[in-house]
Amino acid sequence: MQVTSKMKDASLMAIMREDSKIKKSTYEKVVGYEIPEAVTYVAVNRFGVKQEQVEPLWTELKRYFVLSLKYGNMPMLSEDVDKIWHSFILDLNSYVQFSEKIGKMIMHAPNLHKEENAGNGRVSAKVFYEAYEKEFGEIPLYWKMPDLKDHCDNSTGHCTSGGGECSS
């Protein structure tokens, strides 16, 4: 059985923490938001994302949005997920509709500081990884960990705590 985006969204709902700072209804709006056709088109044709990677990356972008809503400004540590976000922003009407639906526009800012001291009013990469693991479990290789070591498990395609450079 192939795992679909809707199935992943359902699993996101199942692991939502009771102590969440965001309302369950907002969470449901984020994880239930379907990828607009234009986002897929732009991601594939402008940013070179492989068609089969669009859905998993869309799921990771929604996870990033959940973390940003719950914990505040999070660093964008994945070039691949960022390509999906850029594609979404370029479909401005869809991005504005999404923002209105969730009650907040999550602003995109370049992540120039991937080290412990994040800058740009964002939390550090370490805080991002800790929050990700708390909310969603294992960190997929889409989220490269430039400032941590010994975290790649190439047999499972997931990152573990530690550091070093993952390759997807």
C-alpha positions as CSV (number, residue, x, y, z in Angstrom):
1,M,0.0,0.0,0.0
2,Q,1.4,3.4,-1.0
3,V,1.4,6.0,1.8
4,T,-0.5,9.1,0.6
5,S,-0.3,12.7,1.8
6,K,-3.8,12.3,3.4
7,M,-2.5,9.3,5.4
8,K,0.5,11.3,6.5
9,D,-1.8,14.2,7.5
10,A,-3.9,11.7,9.5
11,S,-0.7,10.5,11.3
12,L,0.2,14.2,12.0
13,M,-3.2,14.6,13.7
14,A,-2.7,11.4,15.7
15,I,0.6,12.7,17.3
16,M,-0.5,16.2,18.1
17,R,0.5,17.0,21.6
18,E,-2.0,18.1,24.2
19,D,0.2,21.0,25.3
20,S,0.1,22.6,21.8
21,K,0.0,26.4,21.8
22,I,-2.0,26.3,18.6
23,K,-5.7,25.4,18.5
24,K,-6.6,21.9,17.2
25,S,-8.8,23.5,14.5
26,T,-5.8,25.5,13.3
27,Y,-3.6,22.4,13.3
28,E,-6.3,20.6,11.3
29,K,-6.5,23.4,8.8
30,V,-2.7,23.3,8.2
31,V,-2.3,19.5,7.9
32,G,-5.5,19.2,5.9
33,Y,-4.6,21.8,3.3
34,E,-4.2,20.2,-0.1
35,I,-1.3,21.2,-2.3
36,P,-2.5,23.6,-5.0
37,E,-1.9,22.3,-8.5
38,A,0.1,25.4,-9.4
39,V,2.5,24.7,-6.5
40,T,3.3,21.3,-7.9
41,Y,3.8,22.7,-11.3
42,V,6.1,25.5,-10.2
43,A,8.1,23.1,-7.9
44,V,8.7,20.6,-10.7
45,N,9.1,23.0,-13.6
46,R,10.9,26.0,-12.1
47,F,12.8,24.5,-9.1
48,G,13.5,21.0,-10.5
49,V,11.8,19.1,-7.7
50,K,11.1,15.5,-8.8
51,Q,7.4,14.8,-9.2
52,E,7.5,11.9,-6.7
53,Q,9.1,14.2,-4.1
54,V,6.5,16.9,-4.2
55,E,3.9,15.2,-1.8
56,P,6.5,14.2,0.9
57,L,8.0,17.7,0.7
58,W,4.6,19.3,1.0
59,T,4.0,17.2,4.1
60,E,7.3,18.5,5.6
61,L,6.4,22.1,4.8
62,K,3.1,21.7,6.6
63,R,5.0,20.2,9.6
64,Y,7.3,23.2,9.4
65,F,4.3,25.5,9.5
66,V,2.9,23.7,12.5
67,L,6.3,24.1,14.3
68,S,6.4,27.8,13.4
69,L,2.9,28.4,14.7
70,K,3.6,26.5,17.9
71,Y,7.1,27.5,18.7
72,G,7.6,30.8,16.9
73,N,10.0,31.7,14.1
74,M,11.7,28.4,13.0
75,P,14.8,28.3,10.8
76,M,14.2,26.7,7.3
77,L,16.9,24.1,7.3
78,S,15.9,22.2,4.1
79,E,16.7,23.5,0.7
80,D,14.2,21.0,-0.7
81,V,11.3,21.9,1.6
82,D,12.2,25.6,0.9
83,K,11.7,25.0,-2.8
84,I,8.1,23.9,-2.0
85,W,7.6,27.0,0.1
86,H,8.9,29.3,-2.6
87,S,6.5,27.5,-5.1
88,F,3.6,28.1,-2.7
89,I,4.5,31.8,-2.2
90,L,4.7,32.2,-6.0
91,D,1.1,31.1,-6.1
92,L,0.3,34.1,-4.1
93,N,-3.5,33.8,-4.1
94,S,-3.3,30.3,-2.7
95,Y,-0.7,31.4,-0.1
96,V,-2.9,34.3,1.0
97,Q,-6.0,32.0,1.1
98,F,-4.0,29.5,3.2
99,S,-2.8,32.2,5.6
100,E,-6.3,33.6,6.0
101,K,-7.6,30.0,6.7
102,I,-5.0,29.4,9.5
103,G,-5.3,33.0,10.8
104,K,-1.7,34.0,10.2
105,M,0.7,34.6,7.4
106,I,4.0,32.8,8.1
107,M,6.6,35.1,6.8
108,H,9.5,33.8,4.8
109,A,12.9,35.1,5.6
110,P,16.3,33.8,4.4
111,N,18.0,31.5,6.9
112,L,21.5,32.9,6.9
113,H,22.4,31.5,10.3
114,K,22.2,27.7,10.6
115,E,24.4,27.6,13.7
116,E,23.4,27.4,17.3
117,N,23.0,31.2,17.4
118,A,20.2,31.5,14.8
119,G,19.7,35.3,14.2
120,N,16.8,36.8,12.3
121,G,14.7,36.4,15.4
122,R,14.6,32.7,14.7
123,V,15.3,29.9,17.1
124,S,18.4,27.8,16.6
125,A,18.7,24.7,14.5
126,K,19.1,22.7,17.6
127,V,15.8,23.9,18.9
128,F,14.2,23.2,15.6
129,Y,15.4,19.6,15.6
130,E,14.4,19.1,19.2
131,A,10.9,20.5,18.5
132,Y,10.6,18.3,15.3
133,E,11.5,15.2,17.2
134,K,9.1,16.0,20.0
135,E,6.2,16.6,17.7
136,F,6.8,14.2,14.8
137,G,9.4,11.7,15.8
138,E,12.3,10.7,13.6
139,I,13.7,13.5,11.3
140,P,13.6,12.6,7.6
141,L,16.7,13.3,5.6
142,Y,14.9,16.2,3.9
143,W,16.0,18.1,7.0
144,K,19.7,18.2,6.6
145,M,21.6,18.7,9.9
146,P,24.7,20.7,9.1
147,D,25.6,21.5,12.7
148,L,25.2,18.0,14.2
149,K,27.2,14.7,13.8
150,D,26.5,11.0,13.4
151,H,22.9,11.3,12.7
152,C,22.3,9.6,9.3
153,D,20.8,6.2,9.1
154,N,20.9,5.6,5.3
155,S,19.2,2.3,5.7
156,T,16.0,3.9,7.0
157,G,16.3,7.3,5.4
158,H,16.0,9.1,8.7
159,C,18.2,11.3,10.9
160,T,19.0,10.6,14.5
161,S,20.4,12.9,17.1
162,G,24.0,13.8,16.6
163,G,25.6,15.8,13.7
164,G,27.4,15.7,10.4
165,E,26.2,16.0,6.9
166,C,23.2,14.0,5.6
167,S,22.9,13.2,2.0
168,S,19.6,12.3,0.5
